Amino acid sequence: MLTNSLSMSNDFAVTVETTDNRGFTPEEVAVRCVNRIIGISENAPPAIKDQAHAYRKQVEAIVANYMHQAIKSDRTTVYNAIKDSGNPKLAEYIRRM
Amino acid sequence: MAFSGNFLCTSFKVELMKGVHNFTAASDQFKVAMYTNSASFTAATTAYTSGNEISGTNYTAKGQFLTSVTPTSSSTTAFTDFADEVFSNVTISAVRGALIYNEAASGDPTVCVLDFGADKAASSGDFTIVFPTADASNAIIRIA
C-alpha cells in the first residue's frame, strides 16, 4: 500500500524585542538582520562554527554602518521637508540629533 | 483562559487545500493582532476576534499587515515566512501573544497562534515580533 503524509509543525519559535523611550539602534537591528541572513548550526564542527560567528560579526558591523548612513541621509530629507514647510528651528533641531 | 503554546490552526490547513490563502499576493493579505493572556487560542481557533485584543498608544485594533516571504522549498520541505513586524512608537503592555489571520479572506480566517511565552511591553518605544529564519528547519509555516 502506498501512503504519503504531509506534516505541518507547531515548533516554530517567534520572539519579541522591545524598547522604552527610544527606537532600536542600527546595531540592534543589524543583529536581527544578520540572524535572518546567516544561520549557524549548533551541530557544526567547532572550527567552522567559530569562523561562521566571526564572519557574522563582521557582517553585522557592515550592516550597522550602512544603516547609520541611511539614517543620516533620511534625516537630511526630513530636515529639508520640515524647513520647506516653514519650521527652520525644528528642522535644525532634527539635523543636530 | 490563557495562551498555551504556538499553533498552526487546523482550519488553516483545511483552507490551504481549498485555496483560501495566497502567500504570493503583493500586499494587504495577512495581519497580526496582539492579545493579553486572557485570550485562549488553540489549534481550534478559526478566525480573528476582538475579544481580549490589547489596546494602547499607536496600536490599532486588528493589528498590522505583515510582509510575507514568497513560498519556496528546500529538499522535500516547502516553507514560507514573514518579515519581522515593528509596531512603532507604541505604549502597550501585558502583550502575551498574537494571531496571524488573513484579512483579505472572508471572515478573517486564522493562520496561526503565537505565544510570546511571557507578558511583553513597550513604553514610547518599538515592539518587534521577530520571526524565525526562513528555512526548512525553522520557518513559521513548513510542509514536510
Contacts between the chains, C-beta under 8 A, distances in Angstrom:
chain1	res1	chain2	res2	distance
A	6	B	143	5.6
A	6	B	144	7.2
A	7	B	143	7.4
A	7	B	144	5.0
A	8	B	8	5.2
A	8	B	13	6.2
A	8	B	141	7.2
A	8	B	142	6.5
A	8	B	143	5.6
A	8	B	144	7.7
A	9	B	8	7.5
A	9	B	142	6.0
A	9	B	144	7.4
A	10	B	5	6.8
A	10	B	6	5.1
A	10	B	7	5.4
A	10	B	8	5.8
A	10	B	43	7.5
A	11	B	6	7.6
A	12	B	6	5.8
A	12	B	112	7.9
A	12	B	132	5.6
A	12	B	138	7.0
A	12	B	139	7.1
A	12	B	140	4.4
A	12	B	141	7.8
A	12	B	142	7.8
A	13	B	6	8.0
A	13	B	132	5.4
A	13	B	138	7.2
A	14	B	6	7.0
A	14	B	114	4.9
A	14	B	116	7.3
A	14	B	129	6.3
A	14	B	130	6.8
A	14	B	131	6.0
A	14	B	132	6.8
A	14	B	140	6.9
A	15	B	116	7.8
A	15	B	129	7.9
A	15	B	130	4.6
A	16	B	95	7.6
A	16	B	116	5.1
A	16	B	120	4.7
A	16	B	127	7.0
A	16	B	128	6.8
A	16	B	129	5.9
A	16	B	130	6.8
A	17	B	128	4.7
A	17	B	130	5.9
A	18	B	120	6.0
A	18	B	121	6.6
A	18	B	122	4.0
A	18	B	125	6.0
A	18	B	126	6.9
A	18	B	127	5.1
A	18	B	128	7.1
A	19	B	122	6.3
A	19	B	125	3.6
A	19	B	126	5.0
A	20	B	122	6.4
A	20	B	123	4.4
A	20	B	124	6.7
A	20	B	125	4.7
A	21	B	123	6.4
A	21	B	124	4.9
A	21	B	125	6.1
A	22	B	125	6.1
A	23	B	88	7.4
A	23	B	89	7.7
A	23	B	125	6.9
A	23	B	126	5.2
A	24	B	126	5.6
A	24	B	128	7.2
A	32	B	84	6.2
A	32	B	128	7.6
A	32	B	130	6.1
A	35	B	133	7.1
A	36	B	84	7.7
A	36	B	133	6.0
A	36	B	134	7.4
A	39	B	133	5.1
A	39	B	135	6.4
A	39	B	138	7.5
